[in-house]
Structure formats: structure tokens, C-alpha cells
Amino acid sequence: MRPIGRWLSATALLVWTTAMAQPAGSEPTVPALVKSSCASCHTFAKNEANGQGPNLFGLIGRTAGSAPGFAYSAGLTKALGGKTWSKELLDAWLTDTERVAPGSLMTFFLDDAKSRQAIVDYFAGQQAR
């Protein structure tokens, strides 16, 4: 690589890492957003015990209502039983759980599309970790 190319690459990396830093008062990092939105009921690490809600590790691609050791509500089982969690289904779920699965015990609504997308992408990326 020519010196100018190295300089541009280094400059681009510096700009990107600076932009990704979270100064006080800015938007939370994605893990912090997931934690603040979901951790009061759910766990996220592989093989971690369920919380009040099921463990969400590996959610995308998993059959809805199938987390080992978790007793799902009749409303969720009736509405989602047999369906596979996809990015689209998770986005709809986070938008309005009552619309997706009437009678489920989880009542959560996240109006901010950008935050929903960040959470969906976080869980979609877990399989790669």
C-alpha cells in the first residue's frame, strides 16, 4: 500500500472509532440499549438460566416458544407456536407484543424504529459470536 493509502486508511479508522465513542449524554451503546430494554426480564448469554422471560441467546432462527426450561403463556404459544424468530418477526414483536401475540404475558412497546433495529441486529448477530 502506498503511504497516502496507509494514511487514508488510518484516518478513516480514527474517524470511525471516534464516531463510535459514546460521550456522556449521547445515545447508549447497543449492548446498553439491549440491557436497558430487556434485562429486567431476560438473560442473553449462552447457557444462562432463564429470567422472568426466556433466555434470548440465539433467538433469531429459533422456534418461538422453545427456550428450554421456560413455561410460555398460552397466548404466545397460540399466536407464535411453530413460527421461527426472524428479524422481521422480532421487529414486529418489539413494536407491539399485544398485536403479534394477544394474551401473551409480555407487554412491551418500543416506538423508536432505530432502537428496535439496533436490538434486532444485536440478537441477529449473536450466532456469529
Contacts in CASP RR format, 6 or more apart in sequence:
PFRMAT RR
TARGET T0000
AUTHOR 0000-0000-0000
METHOD contacts of the structure
MODEL  1
MRPIGRWLSATALLVWTTAMAQPAGSEPTVPALVKSSCASCHTFAKNEAN
GQGPNLFGLIGRTAGSAPGFAYSAGLTKALGGKTWSKELLDAWLTDTERV
APGSLMTFFLDDAKSRQAIVDYFAGQQAR
1 9 0 8 1.000
22 28 0 8 1.000
22 29 0 8 1.000
27 33 0 8 1.000
28 36 0 8 1.000
30 118 0 8 1.000
30 119 0 8 1.000
30 121 0 8 1.000
30 122 0 8 1.000
31 122 0 8 1.000
33 115 0 8 1.000
33 118 0 8 1.000
33 119 0 8 1.000
33 122 0 8 1.000
34 44 0 8 1.000
34 118 0 8 1.000
34 119 0 8 1.000
34 122 0 8 1.000
34 123 0 8 1.000
37 108 0 8 1.000
37 110 0 8 1.000
37 115 0 8 1.000
37 119 0 8 1.000
38 44 0 8 1.000
38 56 0 8 1.000
38 119 0 8 1.000
40 52 0 8 1.000
41 51 0 8 1.000
41 52 0 8 1.000
41 53 0 8 1.000
41 106 0 8 1.000
42 51 0 8 1.000
42 52 0 8 1.000
42 53 0 8 1.000
42 54 0 8 1.000
42 55 0 8 1.000
42 56 0 8 1.000
43 49 0 8 1.000
43 50 0 8 1.000
43 51 0 8 1.000
43 55 0 8 1.000
43 56 0 8 1.000
43 57 0 8 1.000
44 55 0 8 1.000
44 56 0 8 1.000
44 57 0 8 1.000
44 126 0 8 1.000
45 55 0 8 1.000
45 57 0 8 1.000
46 57 0 8 1.000
46 58 0 8 1.000
47 57 0 8 1.000
48 55 0 8 1.000
48 57 0 8 1.000
49 55 0 8 1.000
50 67 0 8 1.000
50 69 0 8 1.000
50 70 0 8 1.000
53 70 0 8 1.000
53 106 0 8 1.000
54 65 0 8 1.000
54 67 0 8 1.000
54 70 0 8 1.000
54 72 0 8 1.000
55 67 0 8 1.000
55 70 0 8 1.000
56 123 0 8 1.000
57 126 0 8 1.000
58 123 0 8 1.000
58 126 0 8 1.000
58 127 0 8 1.000
59 85 0 8 1.000
59 90 0 8 1.000
59 123 0 8 1.000
59 126 0 8 1.000
60 85 0 8 1.000
60 86 0 8 1.000
60 87 0 8 1.000
60 90 0 8 1.000
60 120 0 8 1.000
60 123 0 8 1.000
60 124 0 8 1.000
60 125 0 8 1.000
60 126 0 8 1.000
60 127 0 8 1.000
61 84 0 8 1.000
61 85 0 8 1.000
61 86 0 8 1.000
61 127 0 8 1.000
62 84 0 8 1.000
62 85 0 8 1.000
63 81 0 8 1.000
63 82 0 8 1.000
63 83 0 8 1.000
63 84 0 8 1.000
63 85 0 8 1.000
64 76 0 8 1.000
64 80 0 8 1.000
64 81 0 8 1.000
64 82 0 8 1.000
64 83 0 8 1.000
64 84 0 8 1.000
64 85 0 8 1.000
64 89 0 8 1.000
65 72 0 8 1.000
65 76 0 8 1.000
65 77 0 8 1.000
65 80 0 8 1.000
65 81 0 8 1.000
65 82 0 8 1.000
73 103 0 8 1.000
73 104 0 8 1.000
73 105 0 8 1.000
73 106 0 8 1.000
74 103 0 8 1.000
75 101 0 8 1.000
75 102 0 8 1.000
75 103 0 8 1.000
75 104 0 8 1.000
76 101 0 8 1.000
76 103 0 8 1.000
76 104 0 8 1.000
76 105 0 8 1.000
76 106 0 8 1.000
78 101 0 8 1.000
79 100 0 8 1.000
79 101 0 8 1.000
79 102 0 8 1.000
79 103 0 8 1.000
79 104 0 8 1.000
80 89 0 8 1.000
80 100 0 8 1.000
80 101 0 8 1.000
83 89 0 8 1.000
87 120 0 8 1.000
87 121 0 8 1.000
87 124 0 8 1.000
89 100 0 8 1.000
90 119 0 8 1.000
90 120 0 8 1.000
90 123 0 8 1.000
91 116 0 8 1.000
91 117 0 8 1.000
91 120 0 8 1.000
92 99 0 8 1.000
92 100 0 8 1.000
93 100 0 8 1.000
93 101 0 8 1.000
94 108 0 8 1.000
94 109 0 8 1.000
94 110 0 8 1.000
94 116 0 8 1.000
94 119 0 8 1.000
94 120 0 8 1.000
95 109 0 8 1.000
95 110 0 8 1.000
95 111 0 8 1.000
95 116 0 8 1.000
96 109 0 8 1.000
97 104 0 8 1.000
97 106 0 8 1.000
97 107 0 8 1.000
97 108 0 8 1.000
97 109 0 8 1.000
98 104 0 8 1.000
98 107 0 8 1.000
110 116 0 8 1.000
110 119 0 8 1.000
END
